[in-house]
Amino acid sequence: MTPENPNPLPSIIPEKDWKKIQRMLSKRSLWMVHFCTGCGAMEMPPTMTSRYDMERFGIIPMATPRQADLLLVTGYVAVKTLKRIVRVYEQMQDPKYVIAFGSCPINGGIYWDSYNTIKRLDKYIPVDMYIAGCMPRPEAIMDAFLKLMKDIDEGRADGWLRYKKYYEKYKANQRRVFKRWDE
Amino acid sequence: MTDWANILINAGLTALYLFLAICVGLLFMGIARKVTARIHNRVGPPIYQNFLDVGKLLAKKSNIKHNWIFDFAPLFALAGVLLALAYLPMGGYRLLSGDGDLILLLYILVIPALGFALGAGASANPNAGVGVMRALTLMLSYEMPFLLVLLSLMIYYNTASLTTLLEKQMHSVWAIDVLPISALAADIALQGMMMEKPFDIPIAPHEIASGPLVEFGGNYLGMLMLYSAGSIVVETSLFVDLFLGGGIVLNPAVYGILAYVVNYIVWFALIFVVWMIAIFINAVFPRFRIEQAFKFYWKWPTLIAALGLAQAYIMSVILGVSV
């Protein structure tokens, strides 16, 4: 898989160093768009404001997916919501990362036998980090942010590359749950 | 040969000054985030955070396609702001100039905003359209007191040239000492010009999803961030040049290269003070609606600016104070 963000000065900066620079920059300035699907939205205000202050690490909320690098899915994902999540995810610019909150996007949680929620978010869009718990506290969220930053630094957060590589398979999974795309 | 050498030296100096100005703007954005965080009782990001943000954005790829105007707009905005920077004296050093340049400057200041509006309009996003409409209405609102302030300066100093204005302020006192009422009106207008908080109506992220910026991402947004860094320096520097003597404390004709260094440092300190006033107001205020901002600007700052104009007129024409 070739990286999509080409080196601007290939003759001066070696390819390996360029990737390192890019990873170092993107880990220190993660702009996030939080897709507040469920109860997890409640945990975001304390994480953003003076108690836990995530702006320390350069993480700030952004208004639109065009500007964001990090997608937070905070809670259960209904089929109808999943359509919007996929659309938001595809509007984000590479490199992009996804964090899924709570037990619902992991295995369905208490919505295990619901008729209209999906059970594993990872089947539809690539997830870089899960936070288990119902709901995770702000400490857990901060921990996830730090772990994601470490993963980006070591090049392990490669969900956006996986989405490109297995695009047809992700699309097939999405098509299986959506009856149509326009509702 | 010497002509070519001079041109090369001038080009190098120009590039250096513009680069420094953009760096100062990015640093100011970082300082503003830190100061705002401390006012909110947070820790806040490091002050070099905005350099990292710009680096990240420029290293990202943008695959948003609308039309060529959309691709062209960030460059247009950045080039416009660089042109405005070249016309404004920064610490006494000035790259371009002309006669009657206070009026020319007014026109140049509009170019970057127009480029911005062009790109936002080309993206055909309804949020961007609302944002551009608000930005143009806001511009109409703050231009009223600001033009009155400029008029009072022109009457008092009897010139429309920025160079002469700076020279006269250097040889006597700063304009803020003799025209404090006009300076107050100009500072209120500046808050709207910089789109800081009671007047951040065009880019209200919680209402219209950052307005004109809504469709920009990746390296386009990086270029627009450089544009906003430049425009911070343009706007604060405009106030400093008009009312605080442009930070010129030593005469370059007498002290030579030392004067340039000292003046640059003083200029930096002064624009920092002007920026901090704006940030302190920004950190504690909520946001006006656009019609409230319009009514506010055409009422209080206009009244204050008219008082300042009367003062300048009485002092220079009736009492015959000449500088």
Interface residues (C-beta under 8 A of the other chain):
Chain A: E4 N5 P6 I21 Q22 L25 S26 R28 S29 W31 T49 S50 D53 E55 R56 F57 G58 M62 A63 T64 R66 Q67 D69 M92 Q93 D94 P95
Chain B: R33 A37 H40 N41 R42 V43 G44 P45 Q49 L52 D53 G55 K56 A59 K60 K61 S62 N63 I64 P205 H206 A209 S210 L213 V214 E215 F216 G217 G218 L221
